[in-house]
């Protein structure tokens, strides 16, 4: 009995998510096709110019925007940011430093601090 390996493929939306880029900003042939695991690995290993440009300049998907601003995706929504942003727009927001951004960064810092505290507490419990 022979087993033959099938080629794993994914939808463009999944590949864009794995690459950390905004699907609507990718080239049409990327959006319209299916991407194999090998093609995804090749894009990650040796990104073409369009991918390097998108990663540098955007527009960036919300998870990337949130990370660059140091807030959660929910925090973006609470701040009224629902669309993809370019690097320039993200930098402008950082410079402007609106009240919602300061609040969300403070909230995110508290969440991280609490997460560390809980991990340490769990570790202490595991050791005893």
Sine and cosine of phi, psi and omega as CSV:
sin_phi,cos_phi,sin_psi,cos_psi,sin_omega,cos_omega
0.00,0.00,0.82,-0.57,0.00,-1.00
-0.97,-0.24,0.64,-0.76,0.08,-1.00
-0.95,-0.30,0.78,-0.63,0.03,-1.00
-0.93,-0.36,0.69,-0.72,-0.08,-1.00
-0.99,0.15,0.82,-0.57,0.04,-1.00
-1.00,0.04,0.49,-0.87,0.00,-1.00
-0.98,0.20,0.83,-0.56,0.05,-1.00
-0.97,0.23,0.76,-0.65,0.06,-1.00
-0.80,-0.60,0.29,-0.96,0.02,-1.00
-0.62,-0.78,0.34,-0.94,0.05,-1.00
-0.95,0.31,0.41,-0.91,0.03,-1.00
-0.84,0.55,-0.60,0.80,0.00,-1.00
-0.88,0.47,-0.65,0.76,0.02,-1.00
-0.92,0.40,-0.70,0.71,0.00,-1.00
-0.89,0.45,-0.67,0.74,0.01,-1.00
-0.88,0.47,-0.66,0.75,0.02,-1.00
-0.89,0.47,-0.71,0.70,0.02,-1.00
-0.90,0.43,-0.51,0.86,0.02,-1.00
-1.00,0.09,-0.21,0.98,0.01,-1.00
0.96,0.29,0.57,0.82,0.00,-1.00
-0.82,-0.57,0.35,-0.94,0.01,-1.00
-0.99,0.15,0.89,-0.45,-0.10,-0.99
-0.80,0.60,-0.70,0.71,-0.08,-1.00
-0.90,0.43,-0.28,0.96,-0.01,-1.00
-1.00,-0.09,-0.07,1.00,0.00,-1.00
-0.99,0.16,0.32,-0.95,0.03,-1.00
-0.88,0.48,0.45,-0.89,-0.05,-1.00
-0.84,0.54,-0.65,0.76,-0.02,-1.00
-0.91,0.41,-0.48,0.88,0.08,-1.00
-0.95,0.32,-0.69,0.73,-0.05,-1.00
-0.93,0.38,-0.49,0.87,-0.14,-0.99
-0.99,-0.11,-0.24,0.97,-0.07,-1.00
-0.98,-0.18,-0.14,-0.99,0.18,-0.98
-0.92,-0.39,0.49,-0.87,-0.08,-1.00
-0.90,-0.43,0.79,-0.61,0.03,-1.00
-0.99,0.12,0.30,-0.95,0.05,-1.00
-0.85,0.52,-0.64,0.77,0.00,-1.00
-0.90,0.43,-0.66,0.75,0.03,-1.00
-0.91,0.42,-0.65,0.76,0.04,-1.00
-0.88,0.47,-0.71,0.70,0.02,-1.00
-0.87,0.49,-0.64,0.77,0.03,-1.00
-0.91,0.42,-0.65,0.76,0.03,-1.00
-0.90,0.43,-0.61,0.79,0.01,-1.00
-0.96,0.29,-0.62,0.78,-0.05,-1.00
-0.96,0.28,-0.72,0.69,-0.05,-1.00
-0.72,-0.69,0.98,0.21,-0.09,-1.00
-0.90,0.43,0.69,-0.72,0.07,-1.00
-0.93,0.36,0.19,-0.98,-0.06,-1.00
-0.85,0.53,-0.66,0.75,-0.02,-1.00
-0.87,0.49,-0.59,0.81,0.00,-1.00
-0.96,0.29,-0.65,0.76,0.06,-1.00
-0.88,0.47,-0.68,0.74,0.02,-1.00
-0.89,0.45,-0.70,0.72,0.00,-1.00
-0.89,0.45,-0.67,0.74,0.00,-1.00
-0.91,0.40,-0.55,0.83,-0.02,-1.00
-0.99,0.16,-0.75,0.66,-0.17,-0.99
-0.97,-0.24,-0.35,0.94,-0.06,-1.00
1.00,0.10,-0.19,-0.98,0.13,0.99
-0.92,0.40,0.56,-0.83,-0.05,-1.00
-0.97,-0.22,0.57,-0.82,0.07,-1.00
-0.94,0.34,0.31,-0.95,-0.08,-1.00
-0.81,0.59,-0.66,0.76,0.02,-1.00
-0.87,0.50,-0.60,0.80,0.02,-1.00
-0.95,0.31,-0.67,0.74,0.04,-1.00
-0.86,0.51,-0.72,0.69,-0.01,-1.00
-0.87,0.50,-0.71,0.70,0.00,-1.00
-0.89,0.45,-0.68,0.74,-0.01,-1.00
-0.92,0.40,-0.49,0.87,0.01,-1.00
-1.00,-0.02,-0.20,0.98,0.00,-1.00
0.97,0.25,0.56,0.83,0.01,-1.00
-0.74,-0.67,0.12,-0.99,0.06,-1.00
-1.00,0.08,0.25,-0.97,0.07,-1.00
-0.90,0.44,-0.61,0.79,0.06,-1.00
-0.89,0.45,-0.62,0.79,0.04,-1.00
-0.89,0.46,-0.61,0.79,0.07,-1.00
-0.87,0.50,-0.73,0.68,-0.02,-1.00
-0.88,0.47,-0.68,0.73,0.02,-1.00
-0.89,0.46,-0.51,0.86,0.03,-1.00
-0.99,0.13,-0.03,1.00,0.03,-1.00
1.00,0.04,0.16,0.99,0.02,-1.00
-1.00,-0.06,0.96,-0.29,-0.04,-1.00
-0.88,-0.47,-0.18,0.98,-0.04,-1.00
-0.96,-0.29,0.24,-0.97,0.11,-0.99
-0.91,0.40,0.54,-0.84,0.02,-1.00
-0.83,-0.55,0.49,-0.87,0.10,-1.00
-0.99,0.12,0.24,-0.97,0.05,-1.00
-0.86,0.51,-0.64,0.77,0.02,-1.00
-0.88,0.48,-0.68,0.74,0.02,-1.00
-0.92,0.39,-0.61,0.79,0.03,-1.00
-0.90,0.43,-0.70,0.71,0.01,-1.00
-0.89,0.45,-0.62,0.79,0.03,-1.00
-0.90,0.44,-0.65,0.76,0.05,-1.00
-0.90,0.45,-0.67,0.74,0.03,-1.00
-0.88,0.48,-0.67,0.74,0.00,-1.00
-0.92,0.40,-0.70,0.71,-0.01,-1.00
-0.91,0.42,-0.61,0.79,0.02,-1.00
0.75,0.67,0.88,0.48,-0.01,-1.00
-0.90,0.43,0.32,-0.95,-0.02,-1.00
-0.82,0.57,-0.67,0.74,-0.02,-1.00
-0.88,0.47,-0.59,0.81,-0.01,-1.00
-0.93,0.37,-0.67,0.74,0.05,-1.00
-0.88,0.48,-0.69,0.72,0.01,-1.00
-0.89,0.46,-0.72,0.70,-0.04,-1.00
-0.92,0.39,-0.59,0.81,0.07,-1.00
-0.91,0.42,-0.65,0.76,0.04,-1.00
-0.90,0.44,-0.68,0.74,0.04,-1.00
-0.88,0.48,-0.71,0.71,-0.01,-1.00
-0.89,0.45,-0.64,0.77,0.03,-1.00
-0.89,0.46,-0.65,0.76,0.03,-1.00
-0.91,0.42,-0.66,0.75,0.01,-1.00
-0.88,0.47,-0.70,0.71,0.00,-1.00
-0.90,0.44,-0.68,0.73,0.00,-1.00
-0.88,0.47,-0.69,0.72,0.02,-1.00
-0.91,0.42,-0.62,0.78,0.02,-1.00
-0.88,0.47,-0.69,0.72,0.04,-1.00
-0.89,0.45,-0.69,0.72,0.00,-1.00
-0.87,0.50,-0.69,0.72,-0.01,-1.00
-0.92,0.39,-0.62,0.78,0.04,-1.00
-0.90,0.44,-0.67,0.74,0.02,-1.00
-0.91,0.42,-0.65,0.76,0.01,-1.00
-0.90,0.44,-0.67,0.74,0.02,-1.00
-0.91,0.42,-0.67,0.74,0.00,-1.00
-0.88,0.47,-0.67,0.74,0.04,-1.00
-0.89,0.46,-0.64,0.77,0.04,-1.00
-0.91,0.41,-0.59,0.81,0.01,-1.00
-0.94,0.35,-0.52,0.86,-0.07,-1.00
-0.98,0.19,-0.40,0.91,-0.06,-1.00
-1.00,-0.01,0.00,0.00,0.00,0.00
